[in-house]
Structures are given as C-alpha cells and as structure tokens.
Amino acid sequence: MCKASRVPPERSATSDPGRLSVALDATPLLGRPTGVGAFVAGALGGLAARPDLDVSAFAISWRRRQAIPDLVPPGVGTRQRAMPARPLHIAWSRMSFPPVEWFVGRHQVIHGTNYVVPPTAVAARVVTVHDLTITRYPELCDHSTLRFPALIRRAVAEGAWIHTPSVFVAEEVVETFDIPAERVRAVHLGVPPRLELAGDVDRLPLPFELPPGTSRYVLATGTVEPRKDYPTLVAAFTAIASSHPDVALVLVGPDGWGAASLAEAIEASPARDRILRPGYITGEEVVLTLQRAAVVAYPSVYEGFGFPPLQAMAAGVPVVSTAVGAIPEVSGDGARLVAGRDTDALADALAALLDGGPEVEALVARGHRRTESYSWEACADGLAALYCDAWDDQRRGRRR
C-alpha cells in the first residue's frame, strides 16, 4: 500500500517508481491570489519538499498558464497542454469528458484545489471543499459558485475523495452530501509566510495616509463580499469612534459583489471620514499594514478556516473575530470571539482590545503560541496521506 512518509512508497505507476505522482490545479495562483491562492502556494511548497511525491501544477487556462512556472516552488513540474477554460468548464459540468490526462499527462492523483476536480481516465481524484457557504448561505454567493454543489456530488459519485481545511467543514460535508466519513479528510492549512521587513517597522511609511487626528487603526482584510459582513464592522466602529478619536478603520481588499452594501454603510456612518478603503495591496505592503495594526477584526458570518486571524496572531496583533464556522477550532483561545452579526458585542470587544492592558497582552501571547501548530509541512503530511489512500482505493477499484 502507498504510505505517506519521508520514506518513498514501495509501488508507483509514475516514471519514477519510488514516488507517487500528484498534479494540483494551480489556477488560483493566477491574477490576484486570495485565500485559495495562499492555500495552493503553501501546499505546493510543503509537498515539493517531500521525497515520496512527484508534484506537478497545472492551470485551466489557454494563455495564462504560461505564468505558472514562475509562481510555483522549485521542483514542481509545470508541463501541460493549453486548457481552454470556458469550453472545458462547460463540458465538465455536463459530462465526465475529456479526462484531464489529455492535457497534463499521466498521474496517479489529481487534486482539484477549489471545489472542482477535473474528470480522469485513470488517476484518483481529490477535491478541496473550503467551506459550505454554497449550501448554507446560497444568498451570499454569486451565480458562478452556485454550480459547485452539483459538481461536488458528481465527483463524489465517481469516486473522488474530499479534503477540507477543518474538522468543522468535514462534518458539514459528510452530513450535507451524505458521504462516508472515511472519504472526507480534514487537514489544517498553514499560516501564509510572513515577510521580514527591512528597517524599523514603526518608521516605514504605510501604503495609505491615516485621516487627520488618528494614529492607530483597526484592520480588516479580504475581498468585500456579503459573507465578510463588513457593514456590521462599520456599525461597531461607529459605536466606539467618539470614545477612541485616535483610531481609524482600514478595510483592505478588492471589491466583490458586496461592495454596494459596504459603501452604503460607510456613507451612513458619522465616522465615515475615519474609514479608509485602500483597495488591494500585496507583498510588503500587506505585511507592514498588518504589523502596524492596533487590532485585526474578522466579522465573518461563516468561515471554513480563516487566514487573516492566524496571520494577525502570528504577527503579535490582537484579534477579535466572530465565533462562527471553523473560527473557534482554528483560533482556539488566541482570539477574542463574539457572536456573529452582533454589533454591540463586536464594538465592546474592539474597545477592550484598543484599551490594552494585561488581558490583551495575554491574548496576544496565546495567539502567537497557537499559530506554531499550523505549518505547511504538517499540511503536506496530511495531504500526502490522503493522496495515498485515494490512490490505493483507486487501484483496488480498478482490480474489481
């Protein structure tokens, strides 16, 4: 049987008989990577370091696939044929053809990293389901993502295994799709790598200018969409603005389809002149903005994992988050948790963290310790074990 370990497996059908051949969909790395892109980048880094795996990455794209070689770690293969995204997505939504091997060559495992895994001729299939907003809160989703449940059901019916980033989502998947629990594997993700900034962080210029009279800020990061519930954060900030006149609210991230509601909430706030929207920022600007924050707020309605709280905890910034979805599982006692959509509770927590003191210092210390248990090496270990089980299951099925 295939064994996920630092010792190569005994059997393999790849050109290298000592390693299991795995191809991951790296399309989320293209463009402006979000949380899914961070997952793909981190997972590829951890998997590429394993001597028991032969790892490749592919992109479902006609022209943009050419950028993939520059976006993946050394040692990750990127050979593939052009994959016209629109025709393939239409075909795969209606039938299990054409197999992905036509485009990426022979592999033992194909990993669909964002709810969809292409059909295969021989390879085992693994698909990552990041959360079930698509079934629990369909009103918070756009049209393109509402097709995911049908695609997940088809993949499972055809033998695919499911990876989730948390036990919370794994249990939801088992219940929602009526899947045997042994075919759903929870593997926690790591913390996105933290860049080391040159110079005194407190003296480096921010990528935005704080409003006059303010010197600190509450930070929230992420694409503006209904699930993030930024209007409630705006209301909570408005409630404490007069008692904390030196504090601004900074909302970093690109517009999604929830941008109109956020704009209305900001316009209605008496503290609107102290609310900033710098848009999408990357690299060192993100790191600097995070490290200089007084508090990181994460007012989500529902989450399957949650990178921003972990990133803040790793940077030593106090976090207030809603106790929804997988957030309690992931953050543990390293963040102050409040009920979702509770403006008063969120406002009280923000004020308490901004006021500081021994309790806040203890929270920050717990948060930093908590992040030490999340690594991409551990994530790769869990994924490798899943790949082995999926491939063993696929071989047994072909023999029957």
C-alpha positions in Angstrom: 0.0 0.0 0.0 1.0 3.6 -0.5 2.4 5.1 2.7 2.7 8.8 3.3 6.0 9.2 5.0 9.5 10.5 4.4 10.3 7.0 3.1 9.3 6.6 -0.6 6.3 4.2 -1.1 7.0 0.7 -2.4 4.9 0.9 -5.5 4.2 3.7 -8.0 2.9 3.9 -11.6 5.0 7.0 -12.4 8.1 7.3 -14.4 9.9 7.4 -11.1 8.8 4.1 -9.4 9.8 5.5 -6.0 7.4 8.4 -5.8 3.6 9.0 -6.0 2.8 11.3 -8.9 0.4 14.1 -8.0 -0.9 17.1 -10.1 -2.6 20.1 -8.4 -4.8 22.7 -10.0 -2.7 25.9 -9.5 -5.2 28.2 -11.4 -5.9 30.1 -8.1 -2.3 31.4 -8.2 -3.1 33.5 -11.3 -4.2 37.0 -11.2 -4.8 38.4 -7.7 -4.5 35.4 -5.3 -6.9 35.3 -2.5 -7.1 32.7 0.4 -7.4 29.8 -2.1 -4.3 31.1 -3.8 -2.5 31.2 -0.4 -3.5 27.6 0.2 -2.2 26.4 -3.2 1.1 28.2 -2.8 1.6 26.9 0.8 0.6 23.4 -0.1 2.8 23.2 -3.1 5.7 24.4 -1.0 5.2 21.7 1.6 4.5 18.9 -1.0 7.5 19.8 -3.2 9.8 19.2 -0.2 8.7 15.6 0.2 10.9 12.9 -1.4 8.0 10.5 -1.6 6.0 12.7 -4.0 6.4 13.8 -7.7 4.5 17.0 -7.7 3.2 18.9 -10.7 1.0 22.0 -11.1 -1.4 22.9 -13.9 -3.7 25.8 -14.8 -7.0 25.6 -16.6 -6.2 28.4 -18.9 -5.4 28.9 -22.6 -2.7 31.7 -22.3 -2.3 32.5 -18.6 -0.9 29.0 -17.9 2.4 30.3 -19.1 2.7 32.3 -15.8 2.5 29.2 -13.7 6.3 28.2 -13.8 7.2 31.5 -12.2 4.6 31.0 -9.4 5.4 27.5 -8.1 8.4 26.3 -6.0 11.5 24.7 -7.5 11.0 21.0 -8.3 7.3 21.3 -9.2 6.6 20.3 -12.8 4.5 22.5 -15.0 4.4 20.8 -18.4 0.9 20.8 -19.8 -1.1 21.5 -23.0 -3.3 24.5 -23.3 -6.6 24.1 -21.5 -9.3 26.4 -22.8 -11.1 27.2 -19.5 -14.6 28.1 -20.8 -15.1 25.1 -23.1 -13.7 22.7 -20.5 -15.9 24.0 -17.7 -19.0 23.7 -19.9 -18.0 20.1 -20.9 -17.1 19.1 -17.3 -20.4 20.5 -16.0 -22.3 18.1 -18.3 -20.2 15.0 -18.5 -17.0 13.4 -17.3 -15.1 14.1 -20.5 -12.5 14.9 -21.7 -10.2 13.4 -19.0 -7.6 15.8 -17.6 -4.8 13.4 -18.5 -5.2 14.6 -22.1 -3.8 17.9 -21.0 -1.4 17.2 -18.1 -0.2 13.7 -18.8 -0.3 10.6 -16.6 -0.5 11.0 -12.9 -1.8 8.9 -10.0 -3.6 11.6 -8.2 -5.3 14.8 -9.5 -6.1 17.4 -6.8 -8.8 20.0 -7.6 -7.9 22.8 -5.2 -11.0 24.9 -5.4 -14.3 22.9 -5.2 -13.9 21.4 -8.7 -11.7 18.4 -9.8 -11.5 17.5 -13.5 -12.5 14.0 -14.6 -9.8 11.5 -15.1 -9.1 8.4 -17.1 -7.0 6.6 -14.5 -5.9 8.9 -11.7 -7.6 9.1 -8.3 -9.3 12.4 -7.6 -9.2 14.7 -4.6 -11.1 17.9 -4.3 -10.8 20.6 -1.7 -14.0 22.0 -0.3 -13.1 25.1 1.6 -16.5 25.7 3.2 -20.2 25.2 2.5 -21.3 28.8 2.1 -22.7 27.5 -1.2 -25.3 25.3 0.6 -25.7 27.0 3.9 -25.8 30.6 2.7 -26.6 30.5 -1.0 -27.9 34.0 -0.8 -24.4 35.2 0.0 -22.9 33.5 -3.2 -22.7 34.7 -6.7 -24.0 32.8 -9.7 -20.8 31.1 -10.7 -20.2 29.4 -7.3 -23.7 28.1 -7.0 -22.8 25.3 -9.5 -20.3 23.8 -7.1 -22.7 21.5 -5.1 -23.7 19.6 -8.3 -20.0 19.3 -9.3 -19.0 18.0 -5.9 -21.8 15.4 -5.9 -20.8 14.2 -9.3 -17.1 13.9 -8.4 -18.0 12.0 -5.2 -20.3 9.7 -7.1 -17.4 8.9 -9.4 -15.1 8.1 -6.5 -13.4 11.4 -5.6 -12.1 12.0 -2.0 -12.7 15.3 -0.3 -10.2 17.4 1.6 -11.4 20.1 3.9 -9.3 22.7 5.9 -11.1 22.0 9.2 -13.0 19.3 11.1 -15.9 21.7 11.1 -16.2 21.7 7.3 -15.5 17.9 7.1 -18.5 17.2 9.4 -20.7 19.5 7.3 -19.6 17.9 4.1 -20.4 14.4 5.4 -23.9 15.5 6.5 -24.7 17.6 3.5 -23.6 15.3 0.8 -24.2 12.0 2.6 -20.6 10.9 2.1 -18.9 8.1 4.1 -16.8 9.9 6.7 -13.7 7.9 5.8 -13.7 9.6 2.3 -13.6 13.1 3.8 -10.3 14.2 5.3 -9.7 17.3 7.4 -6.2 18.7 7.0 -5.5 22.1 8.6 -3.7 24.6 6.4 -0.5 26.5 7.4 0.0 30.2 8.1 0.8 32.3 5.0 4.6 33.1 5.2 5.5 36.4 6.8 7.9 38.6 5.0 10.7 40.1 7.0 10.7 43.9 6.6 13.9 45.8 6.4 14.2 48.7 8.8 12.1 49.9 11.8 8.5 48.8 11.1 7.2 51.8 13.1 9.0 54.2 10.9 8.2 52.7 7.5 5.5 54.6 5.5 2.1 52.9 5.3 0.6 52.4 1.8 -2.1 54.8 2.8 -2.5 58.0 4.8 -4.4 57.9 8.0 -7.1 60.5 8.5 -6.1 63.7 10.4 -6.0 63.3 14.1 -5.7 59.5 14.0 -2.6 57.4 14.8 -3.9 53.9 15.1 -6.3 51.7 13.2 -8.5 48.7 13.3 -7.7 46.5 10.2 -9.9 44.1 8.3 -8.6 42.3 5.2 -10.4 40.3 2.4 -12.5 40.7 -0.7 -15.6 42.7 0.0 -18.5 40.1 -0.2 -21.6 39.6 2.0 -20.1 36.7 3.9 -17.4 39.0 5.4 -20.2 41.3 6.9 -18.2 44.5 6.8 -21.4 46.6 7.3 -21.6 45.2 10.9 -17.9 46.1 11.4 -18.6 49.6 10.2 -21.5 49.9 12.7 -19.4 48.6 15.5 -16.6 51.0 14.7 -19.1 53.9 14.5 -20.2 53.0 18.0 -16.8 53.4 19.5 -15.4 56.2 17.3 -16.2 59.0 19.7 -14.6 57.3 22.7 -11.5 56.4 20.6 -10.9 59.6 18.5 -7.3 58.5 17.6 -8.5 55.3 15.8 -9.3 54.8 12.1 -10.9 51.8 10.4 -9.0 50.4 7.4 -10.6 47.9 5.1 -8.0 46.3 2.8 -9.1 44.2 -0.2 -10.7 44.4 -3.6 -14.4 44.9 -4.3 -16.6 41.9 -4.6 -20.3 41.7 -5.1 -20.9 43.0 -1.6 -19.2 46.4 -2.3 -22.5 48.3 -2.6 -23.8 47.4 0.8 -20.4 48.4 2.4 -20.5 51.7 0.6 -24.0 52.4 1.9 -22.9 51.5 5.5 -19.8 53.8 5.2 -21.9 56.7 3.8 -24.4 56.4 6.7 -21.7 56.4 9.4 -21.0 59.6 11.2 -17.4 58.4 11.4 -17.1 57.9 7.6 -14.1 60.3 7.4 -12.1 57.9 9.5 -12.9 54.8 7.4 -10.3 54.0 4.7 -10.5 51.6 1.7 -7.0 51.3 0.2 -8.1 48.5 -2.1 -6.0 45.5 -3.0 -2.4 45.6 -1.8 0.3 42.9 -1.9 3.7 41.8 -0.6 5.5 44.0 1.9 2.6 46.5 2.0 0.3 43.8 3.4 2.9 42.7 5.9 3.5 46.3 7.1 -0.2 47.1 7.2 -0.8 44.0 9.3 2.1 44.6 11.7 1.2 48.2 12.3 -2.5 47.5 13.1 -3.8 48.1 16.6 -6.4 45.4 16.2 -7.4 43.0 13.5 -11.2 42.4 13.1 -12.7 39.4 11.4 -16.5 39.8 11.5 -17.4 37.0 9.1 -20.8 35.3 9.0 -19.3 31.9 8.2 -15.8 30.5 7.7 -14.2 27.2 6.8 -10.7 28.1 8.1 -9.7 31.8 8.2 -6.2 33.0 7.2 -6.4 36.7 8.5 -6.8 35.8 12.2 -3.9 33.4 12.0 -1.7 35.9 10.2 -2.5 38.6 12.8 -1.9 36.2 15.7 1.5 35.2 14.2 2.4 38.9 13.9 1.5 39.6 17.5 -1.6 41.7 16.8 -4.7 41.2 19.0 -7.7 39.7 17.1 -11.4 39.9 17.5 -13.4 37.5 15.4 -16.9 36.1 15.2 -17.4 32.7 16.7 -18.7 31.2 13.5 -17.8 28.1 11.4 -14.3 26.9 11.9 -13.0 30.0 13.6 -13.2 28.6 17.2 -11.5 25.4 16.0 -8.7 27.3 14.3 -8.1 30.3 16.6 -8.7 28.5 19.9 -8.0 30.8 22.8 -5.8 33.0 20.7 -8.5 35.5 19.6 -11.4 37.2 21.3 -14.6 35.7 19.9 -18.0 37.3 19.7 -21.3 36.2 18.3 -21.8 36.8 14.6 -23.8 39.9 13.4 -23.8 41.3 17.0 -22.8 44.9 16.6 -22.8 45.7 20.3 -20.6 42.6 21.2 -18.2 43.5 18.4 -18.0 47.1 19.5 -17.3 46.1 23.1 -14.5 43.8 22.0 -12.9 46.4 19.8 -12.9 48.9 22.6 -11.4 46.4 25.1 -8.6 45.4 22.8 -7.9 49.1 21.8 -7.7 50.0 25.5 -5.0 47.3 26.1 -3.7 46.0 29.4 -2.5 42.7 30.8 -5.5 40.7 29.4 -4.8 41.9 25.9 -1.1 41.1 26.3 -2.0 37.6 27.5 -4.4 37.2 24.5 -1.6 38.1 22.1 0.8 35.6 23.7 -1.8 32.9 23.4 -2.4 33.7 19.8 1.3 33.6 18.9 1.6 30.2 20.5 -1.5 29.0 18.7 0.0 29.7 15.3 3.0 27.5 16.0 0.8 24.4 15.4 0.0 25.5 11.8 2.7 24.7 9.3 2.7 23.8 5.6 4.9 20.8 6.4 2.1 19.4 8.6 -0.4 20.3 5.9 1.7 18.4 3.3 1.9 15.4 5.6 -1.9 15.2 5.9 -2.4 15.7 2.1 0.2 13.1 1.3 -1.6 10.6 3.5 -4.9 11.5 1.7 -3.3 11.0 -1.7 -2.0 7.6 -0.8 -5.4 6.5 0.5 -7.1 7.8 -2.6 -4.7 6.1 -4.9 -4.9 2.8 -3.1 -8.7 3.0 -3.3 -8.5 3.7 -7.0 -6.2 0.7 -7.6 -8.5 -1.6 -5.7 -11.5 -0.3 -7.7 -9.8 -1.0 -11.0 -9.0 -4.5 -9.9 -12.5 -5.4 -9.0 
